[in-house]
Amino acid sequence: MAGRIWTEEDINYLEEKWGVVSVDVIAKKLNRTILSVRKKASYLKLGKWIDNIQYIKFKDLIIALGYSRSGYCYLKKKLKDLDFPILIKKVSKMKIEVVDIEEFWKWAEKK
């Protein structure tokens, strides 16, 4: 059974919002299933949603700053105590810790 045909307007919305808002929000706005949205994004070669967001994964940031993954939990706790701007983003059924780079630099300048 075939689904609805994607209109040019639907495709434009998907391309503009991919990585900006959650897949759930895109699916609701376009009145489509999450699976349908993911398949279309894959077909359009938009990449993984998480790789297109305006944030960096917290784990990637601490590695870029020269820390090891083994100290992740300790470092996360210490940074949270210092009001570090960690956000939780829902990706499908997982929750991923991310950091807005602009907020990170504002925080770093204060500290």
Jmol script that loads the backbone (N, CA, C; Angstrom):
load data "model"
ATOM      1  N   MET A   1       0.844  -1.180   0.000  1.00  0.00           N
ATOM      2  CA  MET A   1       0.000   0.000   0.000  1.00  0.00           C
ATOM      3  C   MET A   1       0.889   1.242   0.000  1.00  0.00           C
ATOM      4  N   ALA A   2       0.709   2.087  -0.954  1.00  0.00           N
ATOM      5  CA  ALA A   2       1.523   3.297  -1.084  1.00  0.00           C
ATOM      6  C   ALA A   2       0.957   4.417  -0.229  1.00  0.00           C
ATOM      7  N   GLY A   3       1.857   5.266   0.256  1.00  0.00           N
ATOM      8  CA  GLY A   3       1.437   6.416   1.053  1.00  0.00           C
ATOM      9  C   GLY A   3       1.190   7.620   0.160  1.00  0.00           C
ATOM     10  N   ARG A   4       0.989   8.745   0.812  1.00  0.00           N
ATOM     11  CA  ARG A   4       0.762   9.982   0.064  1.00  0.00           C
ATOM     12  C   ARG A   4       2.041  10.420  -0.642  1.00  0.00           C
ATOM     13  N   ILE A   5       1.864  11.072  -1.745  1.00  0.00           N
ATOM     14  CA  ILE A   5       2.999  11.618  -2.492  1.00  0.00           C
ATOM     15  C   ILE A   5       3.492  12.873  -1.780  1.00  0.00           C
ATOM     16  N   TRP A   6       4.809  13.010  -1.712  1.00  0.00           N
ATOM     17  CA  TRP A   6       5.414  14.186  -1.087  1.00  0.00           C
ATOM     18  C   TRP A   6       5.313  15.369  -2.043  1.00  0.00           C
ATOM     19  N   THR A   7       4.763  16.455  -1.553  1.00  0.00           N
ATOM     20  CA  THR A   7       4.682  17.667  -2.370  1.00  0.00           C
ATOM     21  C   THR A   7       6.008  18.415  -2.264  1.00  0.00           C
ATOM     22  N   GLU A   8       6.214  19.342  -3.169  1.00  0.00           N
ATOM     23  CA  GLU A   8       7.423  20.167  -3.122  1.00  0.00           C
ATOM     24  C   GLU A   8       7.460  20.977  -1.826  1.00  0.00           C
ATOM     25  N   GLU A   9       6.298  21.418  -1.380  1.00  0.00           N
ATOM     26  CA  GLU A   9       6.203  22.172  -0.127  1.00  0.00           C
ATOM     27  C   GLU A   9       6.611  21.299   1.065  1.00  0.00           C
ATOM     28  N   ASP A  10       6.163  20.037   1.069  1.00  0.00           N
ATOM     29  CA  ASP A  10       6.544  19.103   2.136  1.00  0.00           C
ATOM     30  C   ASP A  10       8.056  18.880   2.153  1.00  0.00           C
ATOM     31  N   ILE A  11       8.627  18.677   0.985  1.00  0.00           N
ATOM     32  CA  ILE A  11      10.068  18.435   0.872  1.00  0.00           C
ATOM     33  C   ILE A  11      10.855  19.657   1.326  1.00  0.00           C
ATOM     34  N   ASN A  12      10.419  20.835   0.929  1.00  0.00           N
ATOM     35  CA  ASN A  12      11.101  22.065   1.359  1.00  0.00           C
ATOM     36  C   ASN A  12      11.056  22.212   2.874  1.00  0.00           C
ATOM     37  N   TYR A  13       9.908  21.931   3.473  1.00  0.00           N
ATOM     38  CA  TYR A  13       9.774  22.018   4.930  1.00  0.00           C
ATOM     39  C   TYR A  13      10.729  21.029   5.601  1.00  0.00           C
ATOM     40  N   LEU A  14      10.757  19.807   5.094  1.00  0.00           N
ATOM     41  CA  LEU A  14      11.637  18.785   5.654  1.00  0.00           C
ATOM     42  C   LEU A  14      13.100  19.228   5.572  1.00  0.00           C
ATOM     43  N   GLU A  15      13.516  19.730   4.429  1.00  0.00           N
ATOM     44  CA  GLU A  15      14.906  20.166   4.258  1.00  0.00           C
ATOM     45  C   GLU A  15      15.254  21.341   5.169  1.00  0.00           C
ATOM     46  N   GLU A  16      14.328  22.261   5.353  1.00  0.00           N
ATOM     47  CA  GLU A  16      14.573  23.432   6.206  1.00  0.00           C
ATOM     48  C   GLU A  16      14.613  23.068   7.683  1.00  0.00           C
ATOM     49  N   LYS A  17      13.789  22.134   8.096  1.00  0.00           N
ATOM     50  CA  LYS A  17      13.643  21.824   9.518  1.00  0.00           C
ATOM     51  C   LYS A  17      14.475  20.637   9.992  1.00  0.00           C
ATOM     52  N   TRP A  18      15.067  19.878   9.069  1.00  0.00           N
ATOM     53  CA  TRP A  18      15.848  18.702   9.437  1.00  0.00           C
ATOM     54  C   TRP A  18      17.044  19.128  10.293  1.00  0.00           C
ATOM     55  N   GLY A  19      17.087  18.652  11.518  1.00  0.00           N
ATOM     56  CA  GLY A  19      18.154  19.019  12.438  1.00  0.00           C
ATOM     57  C   GLY A  19      17.848  20.263  13.248  1.00  0.00           C
ATOM     58  N   VAL A  20      16.781  20.976  12.900  1.00  0.00           N
ATOM     59  CA  VAL A  20      16.401  22.185  13.633  1.00  0.00           C
ATOM     60  C   VAL A  20      15.333  21.851  14.668  1.00  0.00           C
ATOM     61  N   VAL A  21      14.351  21.081  14.254  1.00  0.00           N
ATOM     62  CA  VAL A  21      13.300  20.622  15.168  1.00  0.00           C
ATOM     63  C   VAL A  21      13.292  19.095  15.152  1.00  0.00           C
ATOM     64  N   SER A  22      12.629  18.501  16.109  1.00  0.00           N
ATOM     65  CA  SER A  22      12.632  17.037  16.216  1.00  0.00           C
ATOM     66  C   SER A  22      11.875  16.390  15.057  1.00  0.00           C
ATOM     67  N   VAL A  23      12.208  15.133  14.828  1.00  0.00           N
ATOM     68  CA  VAL A  23      11.526  14.363  13.784  1.00  0.00           C
ATOM     69  C   VAL A  23      10.042  14.259  14.116  1.00  0.00           C
ATOM     70  N   ASP A  24       9.721  14.140  15.401  1.00  0.00           N
ATOM     71  CA  ASP A  24       8.316  14.085  15.825  1.00  0.00           C
ATOM     72  C   ASP A  24       7.555  15.328  15.374  1.00  0.00           C
ATOM     73  N   VAL A  25       8.158  16.486  15.572  1.00  0.00           N
ATOM     74  CA  VAL A  25       7.513  17.754  15.196  1.00  0.00           C
ATOM     75  C   VAL A  25       7.319  17.823  13.684  1.00  0.00           C
ATOM     76  N   ILE A  26       8.337  17.420  12.936  1.00  0.00           N
ATOM     77  CA  ILE A  26       8.228  17.426  11.468  1.00  0.00           C
ATOM     78  C   ILE A  26       7.098  16.501  11.032  1.00  0.00           C
ATOM     79  N   ALA A  27       7.055  15.308  11.605  1.00  0.00           N
ATOM     80  CA  ALA A  27       6.018  14.335  11.240  1.00  0.00           C
ATOM     81  C   ALA A  27       4.621  14.872  11.533  1.00  0.00           C
ATOM     82  N   LYS A  28       4.450  15.484  12.694  1.00  0.00           N
ATOM     83  CA  LYS A  28       3.134  16.039  13.039  1.00  0.00           C
ATOM     84  C   LYS A  28       2.744  17.168  12.094  1.00  0.00           C
ATOM     85  N   LYS A  29       3.687  18.051  11.807  1.00  0.00           N
ATOM     86  CA  LYS A  29       3.409  19.197  10.929  1.00  0.00           C
ATOM     87  C   LYS A  29       3.001  18.732   9.529  1.00  0.00           C
ATOM     88  N   LEU A  30       3.682  17.693   9.041  1.00  0.00           N
ATOM     89  CA  LEU A  30       3.405  17.202   7.687  1.00  0.00           C
ATOM     90  C   LEU A  30       2.319  16.123   7.656  1.00  0.00           C
ATOM     91  N   ASN A  31       1.800  15.778   8.845  1.00  0.00           N
ATOM     92  CA  ASN A  31       0.777  14.738   8.955  1.00  0.00           C
ATOM     93  C   ASN A  31       1.267  13.424   8.336  1.00  0.00           C
ATOM     94  N   ARG A  32       2.474  13.034   8.760  1.00  0.00           N
ATOM     95  CA  ARG A  32       3.094  11.809   8.265  1.00  0.00           C
ATOM     96  C   ARG A  32       3.646  11.022   9.446  1.00  0.00           C
ATOM     97  N   THR A  33       3.992   9.782   9.198  1.00  0.00           N
ATOM     98  CA  THR A  33       4.594   8.979  10.257  1.00  0.00           C
ATOM     99  C   THR A  33       6.070   9.357  10.402  1.00  0.00           C
ATOM    100  N   ILE A  34       6.608   9.052  11.561  1.00  0.00           N
ATOM    101  CA  ILE A  34       8.032   9.303  11.802  1.00  0.00           C
ATOM    102  C   ILE A  34       8.869   8.487  10.822  1.00  0.00           C
ATOM    103  N   LEU A  35       8.468   7.252  10.583  1.00  0.00           N
ATOM    104  CA  LEU A  35       9.189   6.397   9.641  1.00  0.00           C
ATOM    105  C   LEU A  35       9.192   7.003   8.241  1.00  0.00           C
ATOM    106  N   SER A  36       8.064   7.533   7.819  1.00  0.00           N
ATOM    107  CA  SER A  36       7.961   8.163   6.506  1.00  0.00           C
ATOM    108  C   SER A  36       8.915   9.355   6.396  1.00  0.00           C
ATOM    109  N   VAL A  37       8.970  10.155   7.446  1.00  0.00           N
ATOM    110  CA  VAL A  37       9.856  11.329   7.449  1.00  0.00           C
ATOM    111  C   VAL A  37      11.313  10.890   7.379  1.00  0.00           C
ATOM    112  N   ARG A  38      11.667   9.879   8.155  1.00  0.00           N
ATOM    113  CA  ARG A  38      13.057   9.390   8.146  1.00  0.00           C
ATOM    114  C   ARG A  38      13.446   8.816   6.789  1.00  0.00           C
ATOM    115  N   LYS A  39      12.533   8.057   6.202  1.00  0.00           N
ATOM    116  CA  LYS A  39      12.818   7.469   4.888  1.00  0.00           C
ATOM    117  C   LYS A  39      13.027   8.554   3.837  1.00  0.00           C
ATOM    118  N   LYS A  40      12.189   9.587   3.877  1.00  0.00           N
ATOM    119  CA  LYS A  40      12.320  10.665   2.896  1.00  0.00           C
ATOM    120  C   LYS A  40      13.628  11.426   3.119  1.00  0.00           C
ATOM    121  N   ALA A  41      13.978  11.671   4.372  1.00  0.00           N
ATOM    122  CA  ALA A  41      15.239  12.354   4.680  1.00  0.00           C
ATOM    123  C   ALA A  41      16.422  11.534   4.175  1.00  0.00           C
ATOM    124  N   SER A  42      16.339  10.225   4.332  1.00  0.00           N
ATOM    125  CA  SER A  42      17.393   9.342   3.839  1.00  0.00           C
ATOM    126  C   SER A  42      17.471   9.398   2.315  1.00  0.00           C
ATOM    127  N   TYR A  43      16.322   9.347   1.667  1.00  0.00           N
ATOM    128  CA  TYR A  43      16.262   9.422   0.206  1.00  0.00           C
ATOM    129  C   TYR A  43      16.854  10.739  -0.307  1.00  0.00           C
ATOM    130  N   LEU A  44      16.607  11.823   0.436  1.00  0.00           N
ATOM    131  CA  LEU A  44      17.125  13.142   0.053  1.00  0.00           C
ATOM    132  C   LEU A  44      18.583  13.342   0.479  1.00  0.00           C
ATOM    133  N   LYS A  45      19.145  12.325   1.129  1.00  0.00           N
ATOM    134  CA  LYS A  45      20.534  12.357   1.602  1.00  0.00           C
ATOM    135  C   LYS A  45      20.799  13.522   2.554  1.00  0.00           C
ATOM    136  N   LEU A  46      19.870  13.718   3.492  1.00  0.00           N
ATOM    137  CA  LEU A  46      20.015  14.793   4.473  1.00  0.00           C
ATOM    138  C   LEU A  46      20.936  14.398   5.621  1.00  0.00           C
ATOM    139  N   GLY A  47      21.309  13.135   5.684  1.00  0.00           N
ATOM    140  CA  GLY A  47      22.178  12.664   6.760  1.00  0.00           C
ATOM    141  C   GLY A  47      21.379  12.354   8.008  1.00  0.00           C
ATOM    142  N   LYS A  48      22.090  11.914   9.037  1.00  0.00           N
ATOM    143  CA  LYS A  48      21.429  11.613  10.304  1.00  0.00           C
ATOM    144  C   LYS A  48      20.931  12.904  10.921  1.00  0.00           C
ATOM    145  N   TRP A  49      19.773  12.831  11.547  1.00  0.00           N
ATOM    146  CA  TRP A  49      19.195  14.017  12.186  1.00  0.00           C
ATOM    147  C   TRP A  49      20.159  14.589  13.214  1.00  0.00           C
ATOM    148  N   ILE A  50      20.740  13.728  14.031  1.00  0.00           N
ATOM    149  CA  ILE A  50      21.615  14.182  15.114  1.00  0.00           C
ATOM    150  C   ILE A  50      22.858  14.890  14.576  1.00  0.00           C
ATOM    151  N   ASP A  51      23.299  14.542  13.384  1.00  0.00           N
ATOM    152  CA  ASP A  51      24.478  15.191  12.802  1.00  0.00           C
ATOM    153  C   ASP A  51      24.143  16.526  12.152  1.00  0.00           C
ATOM    154  N   ASN A  52      22.881  16.857  12.072  1.00  0.00           N
ATOM    155  CA  ASN A  52      22.456  18.106  11.441  1.00  0.00           C
ATOM    156  C   ASN A  52      21.939  19.140  12.430  1.00  0.00           C
ATOM    157  N   ILE A  53      21.927  18.798  13.700  1.00  0.00           N
ATOM    158  CA  ILE A  53      21.401  19.746  14.671  1.00  0.00           C
ATOM    159  C   ILE A  53      22.389  20.875  14.903  1.00  0.00           C
ATOM    160  N   GLN A  54      21.899  21.954  15.470  1.00  0.00           N
ATOM    161  CA  GLN A  54      22.717  23.147  15.677  1.00  0.00           C
ATOM    162  C   GLN A  54      23.570  23.043  16.940  1.00  0.00           C
ATOM    163  N   TYR A  55      23.624  21.879  17.519  1.00  0.00           N
ATOM    164  CA  TYR A  55      24.378  21.660  18.740  1.00  0.00           C
ATOM    165  C   TYR A  55      25.492  20.659  18.490  1.00  0.00           C
ATOM    166  N   ILE A  56      26.399  20.549  19.460  1.00  0.00           N
ATOM    167  CA  ILE A  56      27.426  19.512  19.424  1.00  0.00           C
ATOM    168  C   ILE A  56      27.122  18.547  20.567  1.00  0.00           C
ATOM    169  N   LYS A  57      27.361  17.270  20.329  1.00  0.00           N
ATOM    170  CA  LYS A  57      27.150  16.295  21.393  1.00  0.00           C
ATOM    171  C   LYS A  57      28.137  16.589  22.518  1.00  0.00           C
ATOM    172  N   PHE A  58      27.663  16.486  23.755  1.00  0.00           N
ATOM    173  CA  PHE A  58      28.512  16.766  24.914  1.00  0.00           C
ATOM    174  C   PHE A  58      29.760  15.889  24.898  1.00  0.00           C
ATOM    175  N   LYS A  59      29.604  14.611  24.584  1.00  0.00           N
ATOM    176  CA  LYS A  59      30.760  13.701  24.531  1.00  0.00           C
ATOM    177  C   LYS A  59      31.779  14.176  23.504  1.00  0.00           C
ATOM    178  N   ASP A  60      31.317  14.638  22.354  1.00  0.00           N
ATOM    179  CA  ASP A  60      32.238  15.134  21.325  1.00  0.00           C
ATOM    180  C   ASP A  60      32.961  16.394  21.787  1.00  0.00           C
ATOM    181  N   LEU A  61      32.257  17.242  22.518  1.00  0.00           N
ATOM    182  CA  LEU A  61      32.868  18.477  23.020  1.00  0.00           C
ATOM    183  C   LEU A  61      33.977  18.181  24.017  1.00  0.00           C
ATOM    184  N   ILE A  62      33.731  17.275  24.965  1.00  0.00           N
ATOM    185  CA  ILE A  62      34.775  17.021  25.959  1.00  0.00           C
ATOM    186  C   ILE A  62      36.007  16.370  25.325  1.00  0.00           C
ATOM    187  N   ILE A  63      35.798  15.556  24.302  1.00  0.00           N
ATOM    188  CA  ILE A  63      36.937  14.967  23.593  1.00  0.00           C
ATOM    189  C   ILE A  63      37.696  16.057  22.839  1.00  0.00           C
ATOM    190  N   ALA A  64      36.963  16.976  22.203  1.00  0.00           N
ATOM    191  CA  ALA A  64      37.602  18.084  21.482  1.00  0.00           C
ATOM    192  C   ALA A  64      38.398  18.980  22.426  1.00  0.00           C
ATOM    193  N   LEU A  65      37.977  19.045  23.679  1.00  0.00           N
ATOM    194  CA  LEU A  65      38.683  19.860  24.668  1.00  0.00           C
ATOM    195  C   LEU A  65      39.857  19.115  25.306  1.00  0.00           C
ATOM    196  N   GLY A  66      40.084  17.875  24.870  1.00  0.00           N
ATOM    197  CA  GLY A  66      41.250  17.133  25.336  1.00  0.00           C
ATOM    198  C   GLY A  66      41.012  16.171  26.484  1.00  0.00           C
ATOM    199  N   TYR A  67      39.765  15.939  26.854  1.00  0.00           N
ATOM    200  CA  TYR A  67      39.452  14.998  27.928  1.00  0.00           C
ATOM    201  C   TYR A  67      39.130  13.637  27.334  1.00  0.00           C
ATOM    202  N   SER A  68      39.271  12.590  28.140  1.00  0.00           N
ATOM    203  CA  SER A  68      38.973  11.242  27.655  1.00  0.00           C
ATOM    204  C   SER A  68      37.526  10.873  27.972  1.00  0.00           C
ATOM    205  N   ARG A  69      37.029   9.888  27.269  1.00  0.00           N
ATOM    206  CA  ARG A  69      35.668   9.407  27.528  1.00  0.00           C
ATOM    207  C   ARG A  69      35.556   8.768  28.909  1.00  0.00           C
ATOM    208  N   SER A  70      36.662   8.270  29.424  1.00  0.00           N
ATOM    209  CA  SER A  70      36.607   7.590  30.725  1.00  0.00           C
ATOM    210  C   SER A  70      36.258   8.545  31.861  1.00  0.00           C
ATOM    211  N   GLY A  71      36.558   9.824  31.711  1.00  0.00           N
ATOM    212  CA  GLY A  71      36.235  10.801  32.745  1.00  0.00           C
ATOM    213  C   GLY A  71      34.920  11.517  32.508  1.00  0.00           C
ATOM    214  N   TYR A  72      34.126  10.997  31.593  1.00  0.00           N
ATOM    215  CA  TYR A  72      32.886  11.643  31.164  1.00  0.00           C
ATOM    216  C   TYR A  72      31.936  11.943  32.326  1.00  0.00           C
ATOM    217  N   CYS A  73      31.616  10.938  33.125  1.00  0.00           N
ATOM    218  CA  CYS A  73      30.630  11.122  34.209  1.00  0.00           C
ATOM    219  C   CYS A  73      31.118  12.121  35.247  1.00  0.00           C
ATOM    220  N   TYR A  74      32.383  11.996  35.626  1.00  0.00           N
ATOM    221  CA  TYR A  74      32.952  12.914  36.615  1.00  0.00           C
ATOM    222  C   TYR A  74      32.929  14.345  36.084  1.00  0.00           C
ATOM    223  N   LEU A  75      33.380  14.518  34.857  1.00  0.00           N
ATOM    224  CA  LEU A  75      33.437  15.852  34.255  1.00  0.00           C
ATOM    225  C   LEU A  75      32.040  16.445  34.094  1.00  0.00           C
ATOM    226  N   LYS A  76      31.097  15.626  33.690  1.00  0.00           N
ATOM    227  CA  LYS A  76      29.719  16.099  33.524  1.00  0.00           C
ATOM    228  C   LYS A  76      29.159  16.602  34.852  1.00  0.00           C
ATOM    229  N   LYS A  77      29.387  15.858  35.921  1.00  0.00           N
ATOM    230  CA  LYS A  77      28.899  16.265  37.237  1.00  0.00           C
ATOM    231  C   LYS A  77      29.542  17.586  37.662  1.00  0.00           C
ATOM    232  N   LYS A  78      30.842  17.700  37.492  1.00  0.00           N
ATOM    233  CA  LYS A  78      31.544  18.929  37.885  1.00  0.00           C
ATOM    234  C   LYS A  78      31.049  20.130  37.075  1.00  0.00           C
ATOM    235  N   LEU A  79      30.869  19.943  35.777  1.00  0.00           N
ATOM    236  CA  LEU A  79      30.415  21.045  34.925  1.00  0.00           C
ATOM    237  C   LEU A  79      28.975  21.442  35.242  1.00  0.00           C
ATOM    238  N   LYS A  80      28.128  20.480  35.544  1.00  0.00           N
ATOM    239  CA  LYS A  80      26.742  20.810  35.919  1.00  0.00           C
ATOM    240  C   LYS A  80      26.716  21.643  37.190  1.00  0.00           C
ATOM    241  N   ASP A  81      27.633  21.334  38.120  1.00  0.00           N
ATOM    242  CA  ASP A  81      27.735  22.125  39.353  1.00  0.00           C
ATOM    243  C   ASP A  81      28.126  23.572  39.052  1.00  0.00           C
ATOM    244  N   LEU A  82      28.782  23.786  37.912  1.00  0.00           N
ATOM    245  CA  LEU A  82      29.203  25.131  37.491  1.00  0.00           C
ATOM    246  C   LEU A  82      28.219  25.754  36.499  1.00  0.00           C
ATOM    247  N   ASP A  83      27.000  25.217  36.447  1.00  0.00           N
ATOM    248  CA  ASP A  83      25.941  25.708  35.541  1.00  0.00           C
ATOM    249  C   ASP A  83      26.326  25.623  34.067  1.00  0.00           C
ATOM    250  N   PHE A  84      27.010  24.558  33.705  1.00  0.00           N
ATOM    251  CA  PHE A  84      27.379  24.331  32.306  1.00  0.00           C
ATOM    252  C   PHE A  84      26.106  24.121  31.486  1.00  0.00           C
ATOM    253  N   PRO A  85      26.021  24.723  30.297  1.00  0.00           N
ATOM    254  CA  PRO A  85      24.768  24.677  29.514  1.00  0.00           C
ATOM    255  C   PRO A  85      24.549  23.375  28.733  1.00  0.00           C
ATOM    256  N   ILE A  86      24.308  22.278  29.446  1.00  0.00           N
ATOM    257  CA  ILE A  86      24.009  20.999  28.794  1.00  0.00           C
ATOM    258  C   ILE A  86      22.504  20.915  28.570  1.00  0.00           C
ATOM    259  N   LEU A  87      22.125  20.529  27.372  1.00  0.00           N
ATOM    260  CA  LEU A  87      20.715  20.343  27.031  1.00  0.00           C
ATOM    261  C   LEU A  87      20.469  18.871  26.733  1.00  0.00           C
ATOM    262  N   ILE A  88      19.253  18.440  26.921  1.00  0.00           N
ATOM    263  CA  ILE A  88      18.858  17.077  26.576  1.00  0.00           C
ATOM    264  C   ILE A  88      17.953  17.168  25.350  1.00  0.00           C
ATOM    265  N   LYS A  89      18.338  16.489  24.281  1.00  0.00           N
ATOM    266  CA  LYS A  89      17.526  16.453  23.067  1.00  0.00           C
ATOM    267  C   LYS A  89      17.040  15.029  22.851  1.00  0.00           C
ATOM    268  N   LYS A  90      15.777  14.911  22.523  1.00  0.00           N
ATOM    269  CA  LYS A  90      15.186  13.603  22.272  1.00  0.00           C
ATOM    270  C   LYS A  90      15.397  13.246  20.806  1.00  0.00           C
ATOM    271  N   VAL A  91      16.003  12.098  20.589  1.00  0.00           N
ATOM    272  CA  VAL A  91      16.214  11.583  19.242  1.00  0.00           C
ATOM    273  C   VAL A  91      15.574  10.211  19.211  1.00  0.00           C
ATOM    274  N   SER A  92      14.443  10.136  18.557  1.00  0.00           N
ATOM    275  CA  SER A  92      13.646   8.923  18.545  1.00  0.00           C
ATOM    276  C   SER A  92      13.283   8.597  19.990  1.00  0.00           C
ATOM    277  N   LYS A  93      13.735   7.476  20.505  1.00  0.00           N
ATOM    278  CA  LYS A  93      13.414   7.130  21.891  1.00  0.00           C
ATOM    279  C   LYS A  93      14.603   7.350  22.814  1.00  0.00           C
ATOM    280  N   MET A  94      15.689   7.878  22.267  1.00  0.00           N
ATOM    281  CA  MET A  94      16.884   8.124  23.068  1.00  0.00           C
ATOM    282  C   MET A  94      16.961   9.594  23.450  1.00  0.00           C
ATOM    283  N   LYS A  95      17.659   9.843  24.526  1.00  0.00           N
ATOM    284  CA  LYS A  95      17.931  11.216  24.930  1.00  0.00           C
ATOM    285  C   LYS A  95      19.430  11.436  24.818  1.00  0.00           C
ATOM    286  N   ILE A  96      19.815  12.515  24.170  1.00  0.00           N
ATOM    287  CA  ILE A  96      21.224  12.805  23.938  1.00  0.00           C
ATOM    288  C   ILE A  96      21.566  14.145  24.561  1.00  0.00           C
ATOM    289  N   GLU A  97      22.704  14.182  25.240  1.00  0.00           N
ATOM    290  CA  GLU A  97      23.168  15.423  25.855  1.00  0.00           C
ATOM    291  C   GLU A  97      23.942  16.217  24.819  1.00  0.00           C
ATOM    292  N   VAL A  98      23.535  17.465  24.632  1.00  0.00           N
ATOM    293  CA  VAL A  98      24.167  18.329  23.644  1.00  0.00           C
ATOM    294  C   VAL A  98      24.477  19.684  24.267  1.00  0.00           C
ATOM    295  N   VAL A  99      25.299  20.444  23.557  1.00  0.00           N
ATOM    296  CA  VAL A  99      25.679  21.778  24.011  1.00  0.00           C
ATOM    297  C   VAL A  99      25.533  22.734  22.837  1.00  0.00           C
ATOM    298  N   ASP A 100      24.872  23.855  23.072  1.00  0.00           N
ATOM    299  CA  ASP A 100      24.791  24.930  22.085  1.00  0.00           C
ATOM    300  C   ASP A 100      26.132  25.656  22.146  1.00  0.00           C
ATOM    301  N   ILE A 101      26.852  25.693  21.040  1.00  0.00           N
ATOM    302  CA  ILE A 101      28.201  26.262  21.026  1.00  0.00           C
ATOM    303  C   ILE A 101      28.207  27.722  21.457  1.00  0.00           C
ATOM    304  N   GLU A 102      27.231  28.498  21.024  1.00  0.00           N
ATOM    305  CA  GLU A 102      27.178  29.911  21.425  1.00  0.00           C
ATOM    306  C   GLU A 102      27.013  30.041  22.935  1.00  0.00           C
ATOM    307  N   GLU A 103      26.141  29.210  23.511  1.00  0.00           N
ATOM    308  CA  GLU A 103      25.945  29.233  24.963  1.00  0.00           C
ATOM    309  C   GLU A 103      27.205  28.767  25.690  1.00  0.00           C
ATOM    310  N   PHE A 104      27.905  27.812  25.092  1.00  0.00           N
ATOM    311  CA  PHE A 104      29.156  27.336  25.684  1.00  0.00           C
ATOM    312  C   PHE A 104      30.165  28.475  25.792  1.00  0.00           C
ATOM    313  N   TRP A 105      30.324  29.245  24.704  1.00  0.00           N
ATOM    314  CA  TRP A 105      31.311  30.336  24.733  1.00  0.00           C
ATOM    315  C   TRP A 105      30.896  31.438  25.699  1.00  0.00           C
ATOM    316  N   LYS A 106      29.609  31.716  25.801  1.00  0.00           N
ATOM    317  CA  LYS A 106      29.137  32.698  26.792  1.00  0.00           C
ATOM    318  C   LYS A 106      29.466  32.215  28.202  1.00  0.00           C
ATOM    319  N   TRP A 107      29.218  30.933  28.453  1.00  0.00           N
ATOM    320  CA  TRP A 107      29.510  30.342  29.755  1.00  0.00           C
ATOM    321  C   TRP A 107      31.013  30.399  30.032  1.00  0.00           C
ATOM    322  N   ALA A 108      31.823  30.040  29.030  1.00  0.00           N
ATOM    323  CA  ALA A 108      33.279  29.998  29.204  1.00  0.00           C
ATOM    324  C   ALA A 108      33.842  31.385  29.514  1.00  0.00           C
ATOM    325  N   GLU A 109      33.307  32.419  28.879  1.00  0.00           N
ATOM    326  CA  GLU A 109      33.791  33.781  29.131  1.00  0.00           C
ATOM    327  C   GLU A 109      33.521  34.210  30.569  1.00  0.00           C
ATOM    328  N   LYS A 110      32.406  33.757  31.133  1.00  0.00           N
ATOM    329  CA  LYS A 110      32.064  34.110  32.512  1.00  0.00           C
ATOM    330  C   LYS A 110      32.934  33.359  33.517  1.00  0.00           C
ATOM    331  N   LYS A 111      33.361  32.174  33.147  1.00  0.00           N
ATOM    332  CA  LYS A 111      34.139  31.331  34.067  1.00  0.00           C
ATOM    333  C   LYS A 111      35.593  31.597  33.840  1.00  0.00           C
TER     334      LYS A 111
END
end "model"
wireframe off; spacefill off
backbone 0.3
color backbone group
